[in-house]
Amino acid sequence: MKNFKIKTASAKSVEIKILTDELHKDLELIYGKGTIEEFAEENEKMLVFYVAYDDNETAVACGALKHYDDQTAEIKRMYVKPNHRGRGI
């Protein structure tokens, strides 16, 4: 397993845009085109995004937490590029 760096990211960052676009394409293959929710402005305010970078500083995975209170959060927007899956990210 490689070493990965996890960093927070803005909802409007290039890395998040690329990775969540790939996530939506994967989900549309499963559920059909047009069934995946658009990225609502509300989500940008409520989600804390994380990006995993490989040894080459390439963004290879993302995820977000939607905080409800000090003890409760929901995992959202979780995606790992296909060629990095199964590596423990």
C-alpha positions, 0 to 999 in steps of 0.5 A: 500500500502506498502512503496517501495524504489526506487534506481538506478541500473547498467544495469549489476546488478543481479536485472536488469537481473532477472527483465528484463528476467521476462519482456521478458518472459511476452512479449514473451507470448503476441508477440511470442518467438524470437520477443523481442529485445535482450538487446543491448550494446547501451542500457546499455550506454543510459539507467538509470535503477531504481529498486523498493524494498519492505519492505524486500529489495526484488527487485519487479519492474524495469524501465529505462529512455532513455535520448534524451536531457534535456527535453526528455526521453523515459520510457523503460524496465518497469516491476512489478512482478505479485504479486506486481501489482496494489499496486501503484509502 
